[in-house]
């Protein structure tokens, strides 16, 4: 994931501190299986690279996620900044 700084850093309001990936239809929160730290990344005054993130290592039943979209979200409020995220997700298609 790459944050391309756009001239004004974002301001983070809130105490959660993470950016999350989860499955469509599931809440974005601290129980999301994969997360990245916001601080020093999305609020930086220069472009940043984040590789891998942190996984909670929570098993997820394949039957519960088949055909669902992967979504990205944030619990805290981001304001006043500009820039954009470039997110690359690698995956495998598993036989059913």
C-alpha positions in Angstrom: 0.0 0.0 0.0 1.4 3.4 -1.0 0.2 6.8 0.3 1.0 9.5 -2.3 1.3 12.8 -0.4 -0.7 15.5 -2.0 0.6 18.7 -0.3 -1.4 18.7 3.0 -1.1 15.9 5.5 -4.3 14.3 6.9 -5.3 14.9 10.5 -6.4 11.8 12.4 -9.2 12.3 15.0 -9.8 9.3 17.2 -8.0 6.7 19.3 -8.2 3.6 17.1 -5.1 4.3 15.0 -5.5 1.7 12.2 -6.6 1.3 8.6 -8.4 -2.1 8.0 -9.3 -4.7 5.4 -12.4 -6.9 6.0 -15.0 -8.7 3.9 -18.1 -6.9 2.5 -21.0 -7.0 5.0 -18.7 -7.2 8.0 -18.0 -4.2 10.2 -14.7 -2.4 9.9 -13.3 -2.3 13.5 -10.5 -3.6 15.7 -11.6 -7.2 15.1 -10.9 -6.9 11.3 -8.4 -9.5 10.3 -5.8 -7.3 8.7 -4.7 -3.8 9.7 -2.1 -1.1 9.1 -1.1 1.7 11.4 -2.5 5.2 10.5 0.0 7.3 12.5 3.1 8.1 10.5 1.5 6.8 7.3 -1.7 8.6 6.3 -0.8 11.7 8.3 2.8 12.0 7.0 4.1 15.0 5.1 5.7 12.8 2.5 4.8 9.7 0.4 4.9 6.4 2.4 5.1 2.7 1.7 3.5 0.0 4.0 4.1 -3.6 3.2 2.1 -6.5 4.7 0.3 -4.9 7.6 -0.5 -6.9 10.7 -2.8 -9.9 10.8 -4.7 -10.9 13.9 -4.5 -14.5 12.7 -8.2 -15.1 13.1 -9.4 -18.1 11.2 -12.2 -17.3 8.8 -14.4 -20.1 7.3 -14.0 -20.1 3.5 -17.7 -20.8 3.1 -18.4 -17.4 4.8 -16.3 -15.3 2.5 -16.7 -17.0 -1.0 -17.8 -14.4 -3.5 -17.6 -11.5 -1.1 -15.7 -8.3 -1.9 -12.7 -7.2 0.2 -13.3 -3.8 1.6 -11.0 -1.1 3.1 -11.9 1.3 5.9 -11.0 3.4 8.8 -12.6 3.8 12.2 -11.1 7.2 13.0 -11.9 10.4 11.2 -9.4 11.6 8.6 -9.7 15.3 7.7 -8.1 18.3 6.0 -5.5 16.4 3.9 -5.0 15.4 0.3 -3.2 12.6 -1.4 -4.3 9.2 -2.4 -3.7 5.5 -1.6 -2.5 2.9 -4.1 -3.4 -0.5 -2.8 -2.2 -3.7 -4.4 -3.8 -7.0 -3.2 -2.5 -10.4 -4.2 -4.7 -13.4 -4.0 -5.3 -17.0 -5.2 -8.5 -18.5 -6.5 -9.1 -21.7 -4.5 -11.0 -24.6 -6.0 -14.4 -25.2 -4.3 
